[in-house]
Amino acid sequence: MVTAVLIAILLPDVRPATAGAARRADLARSPGIRWAAATTFALFLAAYTLYTYLSPVVAKATGRGTSAVAMLMVTFGAGGLIGGRLIGHVLARFDLGHSLRTILTVVASALVAIAALTATGPHQGTNLVLLFPAMLILGAAWWSGGISQQTRFVLLAPGQRSTALSVHFSAQFLGVAAAGALGGITLTTFSPASVPLAAAVIALLAQLTIKWTPNRSSSAPVPNSAARVPAVSDRRRI
């Protein structure tokens, strides 16, 4: 309720851009948008494969129960807050594609560390202490990746920002939903340690989707059915 009141008071009214069905279809056919959607899907699939099943992972790693899980969730959220505050400065200074690759590498590294702690558990004292920085880093990197992806969609379709961002959020929630299934299957088929390990593999494979990532200074047009494929000099290919 408080948040709703603050939004009504502080945020300006923004008239949404209207786009016809033909332009939406053109946007969906854009290779850049498709690759960006794949990145978003993989990023959220990786993060939520672990986050959804954090309780059995923590139990195996530390022998602790719900209180430890709650503290680690708060730590994960704090990492997201830190990442959200810092990523704007990073994107202003560094190439978007390079930043996304680095973020996915950090996500994968944090997940591998959590998998190692889970596989060697339960060591209640040591593993619990080590899980906190791992979850903090994971939260910061994951949230930074989400904001970077929003920037990527906006730069790919500056004339259809609302529609492009709707694709991003659709891919985001699809990744969250799929993570529940993937994490559950992994947990029941293998072990708790395999859950963060599977998530790490997804984050590494997501590197392959970092294509057609324009710089913040670029103004890539929204492609249509008659548009040419941009030359290498028109976009950043990493």
C-alpha positions in Angstrom: 0.0 0.0 0.0 2.8 2.4 0.9 4.6 1.6 -2.4 1.4 2.1 -4.4 1.0 5.6 -2.8 4.6 6.5 -3.5 4.4 5.4 -7.1 1.2 7.5 -7.6 2.9 10.6 -6.1 6.5 10.4 -7.3 6.5 8.7 -10.7 5.4 10.7 -13.8 2.7 9.5 -16.2 4.3 8.1 -19.3 2.1 7.6 -22.4 2.9 4.1 -23.7 4.0 3.8 -27.3 1.4 2.1 -29.5 2.5 -0.5 -32.0 0.4 -2.3 -34.6 0.4 -6.0 -35.0 2.6 -5.8 -38.1 5.4 -3.9 -36.3 5.1 -6.4 -33.4 5.6 -9.2 -35.8 8.6 -7.5 -37.3 10.1 -7.1 -33.9 9.6 -10.8 -33.1 11.4 -11.7 -36.3 14.4 -9.6 -35.4 17.4 -11.9 -34.8 18.8 -9.4 -32.2 15.5 -9.6 -30.2 15.5 -13.4 -30.4 19.0 -13.7 -29.1 18.3 -11.2 -26.4 15.2 -13.2 -25.3 17.3 -16.3 -25.2 19.8 -14.6 -22.9 17.1 -13.4 -20.6 15.5 -16.9 -20.5 18.9 -18.5 -19.7 19.8 -15.9 -17.0 16.6 -16.4 -15.0 16.6 -20.1 -15.6 20.0 -20.4 -14.1 19.3 -18.2 -11.1 15.9 -19.6 -10.2 17.0 -23.3 -10.7 19.0 -22.7 -7.5 16.8 -20.1 -5.8 13.6 -22.3 -6.0 15.4 -25.2 -4.4 17.6 -23.3 -2.0 16.2 -25.1 1.1 17.5 -28.6 0.2 20.8 -27.2 -1.1 21.4 -25.3 2.2 20.4 -28.4 4.2 22.9 -30.5 2.4 25.6 -27.9 2.5 25.3 -26.8 6.1 22.8 -29.0 7.9 20.8 -25.9 8.8 17.1 -25.3 8.3 14.7 -22.5 7.5 16.4 -19.7 9.5 19.6 -20.2 7.5 17.7 -20.2 4.2 15.9 -17.0 5.2 19.1 -15.3 5.9 20.7 -16.4 2.7 17.6 -15.2 0.8 18.0 -11.7 2.4 21.7 -11.8 1.4 20.7 -12.7 -2.2 18.3 -9.7 -2.2 21.0 -7.4 -0.8 23.3 -8.5 -3.5 20.6 -7.6 -6.0 20.3 -4.1 -4.5 24.0 -3.6 -4.7 24.1 -4.8 -8.3 21.2 -2.6 -9.3 23.1 0.5 -7.8 26.4 -0.3 -9.6 25.5 -1.7 -13.0 24.5 1.7 -14.5 28.0 3.0 -13.9 29.4 -0.2 -15.4 27.3 0.0 -18.6 28.2 3.7 -19.0 31.9 2.8 -19.1 32.1 -0.7 -20.7 30.8 -2.5 -23.7 27.4 -4.1 -23.2 28.3 -7.4 -24.7 31.5 -7.7 -22.7 29.6 -6.7 -19.5 27.0 -9.4 -20.1 29.6 -12.1 -20.7 31.4 -11.0 -17.5 28.1 -11.1 -15.6 27.3 -14.6 -16.8 30.8 -15.8 -15.9 30.3 -14.4 -12.4 26.9 -16.1 -12.1 28.4 -19.4 -13.2 31.3 -19.1 -10.8 29.1 -18.4 -7.8 26.9 -21.3 -8.7 29.9 -23.6 -9.0 31.1 -22.5 -5.6 27.7 -23.2 -4.1 27.7 -26.6 -5.8 31.1 -27.4 -4.3 30.0 -26.4 -0.8 26.9 -28.5 -1.2 28.9 -31.6 -2.3 31.3 -31.3 0.6 28.6 -30.6 3.3 27.3 -30.6 5.8 29.9 -28.5 7.6 27.6 -26.2 9.5 30.1 -23.5 10.5 32.5 -23.2 7.5 30.0 -23.8 4.7 27.4 -21.5 6.1 29.9 -18.7 6.4 31.1 -19.3 2.8 27.6 -19.4 1.4 26.8 -15.8 2.4 29.4 -14.2 0.1 28.5 -16.7 -2.7 24.8 -15.7 -2.5 25.7 -12.0 -2.3 27.8 -12.2 -5.4 25.1 -14.3 -7.2 22.4 -11.8 -6.4 24.5 -8.9 -7.5 25.5 -10.5 -10.8 22.0 -11.8 -11.6 20.3 -8.5 -10.9 23.0 -6.7 -12.9 22.3 -9.1 -15.8 18.6 -8.3 -15.7 19.2 -4.6 -15.9 21.8 -5.1 -18.7 19.2 -7.1 -20.6 16.6 -4.4 -20.3 19.2 -1.9 -21.7 19.9 -4.4 -24.6 16.3 -4.6 -25.6 15.8 -0.9 -25.5 18.9 -0.3 -27.7 17.8 -3.0 -30.1 14.3 -1.5 -30.6 14.4 2.2 -29.6 11.2 2.9 -31.5 9.3 0.1 -29.8 10.7 0.1 -26.3 7.5 -1.0 -24.5 7.0 -3.9 -26.9 10.6 -5.0 -26.7 10.6 -4.9 -22.9 7.4 -7.0 -22.9 9.4 -9.7 -24.8 12.1 -9.4 -22.1 9.7 -9.9 -19.2 7.9 -12.7 -21.0 11.2 -14.5 -21.4 12.1 -13.7 -17.8 9.0 -15.3 -16.3 9.2 -18.3 -18.7 12.7 -18.8 -17.3 11.4 -18.7 -13.7 8.7 -21.2 -14.5 11.0 -23.6 -16.3 13.5 -23.3 -13.4 11.0 -24.9 -11.1 10.6 -27.9 -13.4 14.3 -28.2 -14.2 15.4 -27.9 -10.6 12.9 -30.4 -9.4 13.9 -33.0 -12.0 17.6 -32.4 -11.2 17.0 -32.7 -7.5 15.0 -35.9 -7.6 17.2 -37.6 -10.3 20.6 -36.7 -8.9 21.4 -34.8 -5.7 21.1 -31.3 -4.1 24.6 -30.5 -5.3 23.6 -31.1 -8.9 21.0 -28.3 -8.7 23.5 -25.4 -8.6 25.8 -27.3 -10.9 23.1 -27.6 -13.5 22.4 -23.9 -13.1 26.1 -23.1 -13.6 26.1 -25.0 -16.9 23.1 -23.0 -18.1 24.8 -19.7 -17.3 27.9 -20.8 -19.2 25.8 -21.9 -22.2 24.1 -18.5 -22.1 27.4 -17.0 -23.3 26.5 -18.3 -26.7 23.5 -16.0 -26.9 25.4 -12.8 -26.5 25.1 -11.6 -30.1 23.9 -8.4 -31.7 24.6 -6.4 -28.6 24.6 -2.7 -29.5 26.5 -0.1 -27.5 24.6 2.5 -25.4 25.5 5.1 -28.0 24.1 3.1 -30.9 20.6 3.7 -32.3 19.9 0.4 -34.0 16.5 0.7 -35.9 13.7 -1.8 -35.4 14.1 -4.2 -38.3 11.1 -4.8 -40.5 10.4 -7.4 -43.2 12.2 -5.3 -45.8 15.1 -4.2 -43.7 18.6 -5.4 -44.5 20.6 -7.4 -42.0 23.0 -4.9 -40.3 26.6 -5.2 -41.3 29.2 -6.1 -38.7 30.2 -2.5 -38.5 26.6 -1.6 -37.5 26.6 -3.7 -34.4 28.9 -5.1 -31.8 29.5 -8.8 -32.3 31.5 -10.4 -29.5 
